């Protein structure tokens, strides 16, 4: 559960102030008594990045990627950003996890079959952003054309694109990967970049996906480091052999370099954190999830 909001006039804080006053009166430095230690070490609130880009890869456990020589770029982002070492997916197979990450609920999706476009009318990250006057888009590799709701085409699969299942998201916010802006300042508030079945490591190797990420998102990642923006990399599920423990890495100016967290987080916590960043409602199970903390710059 998220930490309780601070209460400025709580008895505990009043006692602390009284103690500091007494220490000063007797000529002792407050810092020597450690009275300010808890305040100075307090984790900053969840930040509000100008832009967030989320990339979701497929079907690999934490140990298959983190520390692997096959994923040098992802591991370099973890070293320069934050590595969540106890991040978990919700279920198997792939598609329900995408719905969980995007809307706080699997929406009764239990397999990888294509859903009827626009058939779900429930709150989700995109609908919340739009309602709040923020902007949203997805950039989908191998999508046949802008706004296409096709089930499958070559290496493209609708099962990795939950936004097509919701009737409260304009289909014209779904773009091909080639539409990803070269001027990163024109990106929407939050966007998902979805690699195809090879680039996402589903049909191809970890090394293939790592190289794809560097080729397509390094420019944004470098820019994000100095432009109050965030790159979030996660996986839909593991390889069914590791308790659904998955890699999740955050990188950008708001992230404390070299940080990490062993706190247990899941897709609902990731969604909640993105919603909290922009003061949005919390959809579905995100309402009972926790914000990701301990990795942010003050």
Secondary structure, DSSP 4 states (H G I P E B T S, - for coil): -PPPPP-TT-HHHHHHHHHHHHHHHTT--GGGGTTTHHHHTPPPPPP--SEEEEEEE-S--HHHHTT-GGGHHHHHHHHHSEEETTEE--SSSHHHHHHHHHHSS-TT--SSPPPPTT-B----HHHHHHHTT--EEEEETT-SSTT---SEETTEEGGG-GGGGBTTS-GGGEEEGGGS-SSGGGS-SEEEEE--TTTTSSSS-HHHHHHHHHHHHHHHHHHHTTTTEEEEEEES---SSSTTEE-EEEEETTBPTTEEE-S-EEHHHHHHHHHHHTT----GGGGGS----S-B--
